[in-house]
Amino acid sequence: MKWNRGGFLFLAAIAAVLMLTACGGGAAQQDEQQAAEWTWLTETKQELDGKRRELADLDLQARAAAAAEEEEAEVEEGEGEAEEQEVVDFAGQIATLEEEIETLDEEFSGRLVAFLNADPMIEGEPPTERQIAALRMKSDEDILLAQEWIVKGGDYKRAIEIYNTALMFDPDNEKVKAALAEAETNRYMNEDRFGQVKKGMTEDEVRELLGQVNLHNMREYPDKDVEAWFYPTSEGGSAAAVWFQPDKKSGIAEVYQVKFDAIDPSKAEEE
């Protein structure tokens, strides 16, 4: 069958309309999917933050219970047996909640990055409110991740890298700038801060004052039943140290020696 020119143009016009309709429908569908995904992200962020607050509260309760238990043990030792108290499995509750947070956070982080990549900001064009909100959400998560490296591992270097990477994509974020400045200030131990540590303090008390020591800067000396924590004081390799030894009565590790210039490369070079 042969088509005349008019028929061909007519069919071409119909095809063009159908294509435009399909494209329009596809764009509309994509907008709906993005809207649904954004709803999931915002709701999940709220759920995550709620679980994180719950975890922080549980941790405080566990610390308070441990302190009360220690105090009760001292009273019991001096005055006889105390009344039996209900034991709460804080460790189990914390472990369960941490697992829930980790699972949810993994999915949330992956979908947030995918959402940002699916609708990237275009240079020269003003970002949409949703693009800005998504980017701020990612920066907030980066701050939490960096703080986790500091609190759990004492790794300021890794945290600073995370903050700097976040600022590459979100350069005007004041929260990230403030967190970065704080990390850079606390990265190296100063003498005033270190001077707060006294003999007889427990590991938790030292951690409360100086922060978590970098896990790579902990040294054990099994033959002497001693553990040492080293806190860098400069980029050049110098470090302050706190030495712990178990108390003879309680068996709890306590500070028995502190020294700010425990490692001083300049003196080693002179020798």
C-alpha positions as CSV (number, residue, x, y, z in Angstrom):
1,M,0.0,0.0,0.0
2,K,1.3,3.5,-0.9
3,W,0.8,6.6,1.3
4,N,0.6,10.0,-0.3
5,R,2.6,12.9,1.1
6,G,-0.5,14.3,3.0
7,G,-1.1,10.9,4.6
8,F,2.5,10.6,5.7
9,L,2.6,14.0,7.3
10,F,-0.7,13.3,9.1
11,L,0.7,10.1,10.5
12,A,3.9,11.9,11.5
13,A,1.9,14.5,13.3
14,I,-0.1,11.9,15.2
15,A,3.2,10.1,16.1
16,A,4.6,13.4,17.4
17,V,1.6,14.0,19.6
18,L,1.8,10.5,20.9
19,M,5.4,10.9,21.8
20,L,4.8,14.2,23.5
21,T,2.0,12.6,25.5
22,A,4.2,9.7,26.5
23,C,7.0,12.0,27.5
24,G,4.6,14.2,29.5
25,G,3.2,11.1,31.2
26,G,6.7,9.9,31.9
27,A,7.8,13.2,33.4
28,A,4.6,13.3,35.5
29,Q,5.2,9.8,36.7
30,Q,8.8,10.7,37.6
31,D,7.6,13.7,39.6
32,E,5.2,11.5,41.5
33,Q,8.0,9.0,42.2
34,Q,10.3,11.8,43.4
35,A,7.6,13.2,45.6
36,A,6.9,9.8,47.1
37,E,10.6,9.2,47.7
38,W,11.0,12.6,49.3
39,T,8.1,11.8,51.7
40,W,9.8,8.5,52.6
41,L,13.1,10.2,53.2
42,T,11.6,12.9,55.4
43,E,9.6,10.5,57.4
44,T,12.5,8.0,57.8
45,K,14.8,10.8,58.9
46,Q,12.4,11.7,61.7
47,E,12.2,8.0,62.6
48,L,16.0,7.7,62.6
49,D,16.4,10.8,64.8
50,G,13.8,9.5,67.2
51,K,15.6,6.2,67.5
52,R,18.9,8.0,68.0
53,R,17.4,10.1,70.8
54,E,16.1,6.9,72.4
55,L,19.5,5.3,72.2
56,A,21.1,8.4,73.8
57,D,18.6,8.2,76.7
58,L,19.2,4.5,77.1
59,D,22.9,5.1,77.3
60,L,22.4,7.8,80.0
61,Q,20.2,5.4,82.0
62,A,22.8,2.6,81.7
63,R,25.5,4.9,83.0
64,A,23.3,6.1,85.9
65,A,22.4,2.5,86.7
66,A,26.1,1.5,86.7
67,A,27.1,4.3,89.0
68,A,24.2,3.5,91.3
69,E,25.3,-0.2,91.3
70,E,28.8,0.8,92.2
71,E,27.7,3.0,95.0
72,E,25.4,0.3,96.3
73,A,28.3,-2.2,96.3
74,E,30.3,0.2,98.4
75,V,27.4,0.6,100.9
76,E,26.8,-3.1,100.9
77,E,30.5,-3.8,101.7
78,G,30.3,-1.4,104.7
79,E,26.9,-2.1,106.1
80,G,25.9,-5.6,105.0
81,E,23.5,-6.8,102.3
82,A,21.3,-4.2,100.5
83,E,17.8,-4.8,99.2
84,E,17.7,-6.7,95.9
85,Q,16.9,-4.3,93.0
86,E,15.3,-5.2,89.6
87,V,18.0,-5.7,87.0
88,V,17.4,-4.0,83.6
89,D,19.1,-5.4,80.6
90,F,20.4,-2.1,79.3
91,A,23.1,-3.7,77.2
92,G,20.6,-5.9,75.4
93,Q,18.2,-3.0,74.7
94,I,21.1,-0.8,73.5
95,A,22.4,-3.6,71.2
96,T,18.9,-4.2,69.7
97,L,18.3,-0.5,69.1
98,E,21.8,0.0,67.6
99,E,21.1,-2.8,65.1
100,E,17.8,-1.3,64.2
101,I,19.4,2.1,63.6
102,E,22.2,0.6,61.6
103,T,19.8,-1.3,59.3
104,L,17.5,1.7,58.8
105,D,20.4,4.1,58.3
106,E,22.0,2.0,55.6
107,E,18.8,2.1,53.5
108,F,18.2,5.7,54.3
109,S,21.7,6.8,53.3
110,G,21.6,4.9,50.1
111,R,18.3,6.2,49.0
112,L,19.2,9.8,50.0
113,V,22.3,9.7,47.8
114,A,20.3,8.2,44.9
115,F,17.7,10.9,45.3
116,L,20.4,13.6,45.1
117,N,21.9,12.0,42.1
118,A,18.6,11.7,40.3
119,D,17.9,15.4,40.6
120,P,21.3,17.1,40.6
121,M,21.8,20.8,40.9
122,I,22.7,22.5,37.6
123,E,25.4,25.1,37.6
124,G,24.1,28.5,36.7
125,E,20.5,27.6,37.7
126,P,19.1,28.3,41.2
127,P,18.4,25.1,43.2
128,T,14.9,24.2,44.2
129,E,13.8,24.1,47.8
130,R,13.7,20.3,47.7
131,Q,17.2,20.1,46.3
132,I,18.5,22.4,49.1
133,A,16.6,20.5,51.8
134,A,17.9,17.1,50.5
135,L,21.5,18.5,50.5
136,R,21.0,19.8,54.1
137,M,19.7,16.4,55.1
138,K,22.8,14.8,53.7
139,S,25.1,17.3,55.5
140,D,23.3,16.6,58.8
141,E,24.0,12.9,58.3
142,D,27.6,13.6,57.5
143,I,27.9,15.5,60.7
144,L,26.5,12.6,62.7
145,L,28.9,10.2,60.9
146,A,31.9,12.4,61.6
147,Q,30.9,12.7,65.3
148,E,30.6,8.9,65.5
149,W,34.2,8.6,64.3
150,I,35.2,10.9,67.1
151,V,33.1,9.6,69.9
152,K,33.6,5.9,69.2
153,G,37.1,5.8,67.7
154,G,38.7,9.1,68.6
155,D,39.5,9.6,64.9
156,Y,39.6,13.3,64.3
157,K,41.4,12.9,61.1
158,R,38.7,10.9,59.5
159,A,36.0,13.2,60.9
160,I,37.7,16.2,59.4
161,E,37.9,14.5,56.0
162,I,34.1,13.9,56.2
163,Y,33.4,17.6,57.1
164,N,35.7,18.9,54.3
165,T,34.0,16.6,51.7
166,A,30.5,17.7,52.9
167,L,31.6,21.4,52.4
168,M,32.6,20.6,48.9
169,F,29.0,20.0,48.0
170,D,27.4,22.3,50.7
171,P,29.9,25.1,51.1
172,D,27.5,27.5,52.8
173,N,26.5,25.1,55.6
174,E,27.3,26.9,58.9
175,K,26.6,23.7,61.0
176,V,29.3,21.8,59.1
177,K,31.7,24.7,59.3
178,A,31.2,24.9,63.1
179,A,31.6,21.1,63.5
180,L,34.8,21.3,61.4
181,A,36.2,24.1,63.5
182,E,35.5,22.2,66.7
183,A,37.1,19.0,65.4
184,E,40.2,20.9,64.4
185,T,40.4,22.6,67.8
186,N,40.1,19.3,69.7
187,R,42.2,17.2,67.4
188,Y,45.4,17.9,69.4
189,M,45.5,17.8,73.2
190,N,46.4,21.0,75.0
191,E,48.1,21.2,78.4
192,D,45.1,22.9,80.2
193,R,42.7,20.2,79.1
194,F,45.0,17.4,79.9
195,G,45.8,18.9,83.3
196,Q,42.2,18.0,84.5
197,V,43.2,14.3,84.6
198,K,44.1,13.2,88.2
199,K,45.4,10.0,89.7
200,G,42.7,7.6,90.8
201,M,40.3,8.4,87.9
202,T,38.6,5.6,86.0
203,E,38.8,5.1,82.3
204,D,35.2,6.5,81.9
205,E,36.2,9.6,83.9
206,V,39.2,10.2,81.7
207,R,37.2,9.6,78.6
208,E,34.6,12.2,79.8
209,L,37.4,14.8,80.2
210,L,39.6,14.1,77.2
211,G,37.3,12.3,74.8
212,Q,37.7,8.9,73.3
213,V,41.3,8.0,72.7
214,N,42.1,6.9,69.1
215,L,42.0,3.1,69.2
216,H,45.3,3.0,67.4
217,N,46.9,5.0,70.3
218,M,46.1,2.5,73.0
219,R,48.9,0.3,74.3
220,E,48.7,-2.7,76.6
221,Y,51.6,-4.0,78.7
222,P,50.3,-7.4,79.9
223,D,53.5,-8.2,81.9
224,K,52.9,-5.1,84.0
225,D,49.1,-5.2,83.9
226,V,49.2,-1.7,82.5
227,E,47.4,0.1,79.7
228,A,48.4,3.5,78.3
229,W,46.4,6.0,76.3
230,F,48.3,8.4,74.1
231,Y,46.7,11.7,72.9
232,P,48.5,13.6,70.1
233,T,49.6,17.1,71.1
234,S,50.8,18.2,67.7
235,E,51.1,17.1,64.1
236,G,54.8,16.3,64.6
237,G,54.2,13.1,66.6
238,S,54.3,14.4,70.2
239,A,51.8,13.0,72.6
240,A,50.5,13.1,76.1
241,A,49.9,9.8,78.0
242,V,47.7,8.4,80.7
243,W,48.6,5.1,82.3
244,F,46.0,2.8,84.0
245,Q,46.4,0.0,86.4
246,P,43.7,-2.1,88.2
247,D,43.0,-1.1,91.7
248,K,44.1,-3.8,94.2
249,K,40.7,-3.9,96.0
250,S,38.1,-3.2,93.3
251,G,40.0,-4.4,90.2
252,I,38.8,-1.3,88.3
253,A,41.4,0.3,86.1
254,E,42.5,3.7,87.5
255,V,45.0,6.3,86.5
256,Y,48.3,6.0,88.3
257,Q,50.5,8.2,86.1
258,V,50.0,11.1,83.7
259,K,52.6,12.9,81.5
260,F,51.9,15.7,79.0
261,D,55.2,15.3,77.2
262,A,55.3,11.5,77.2
263,I,56.4,11.5,73.6
264,D,58.5,14.4,72.4
265,P,60.3,13.8,69.1
266,S,62.3,17.0,69.4
267,K,64.0,15.7,72.6
268,A,64.6,12.3,71.0
269,E,66.4,14.0,68.1
270,E,68.6,16.0,70.6
271,E,69.6,12.8,72.3
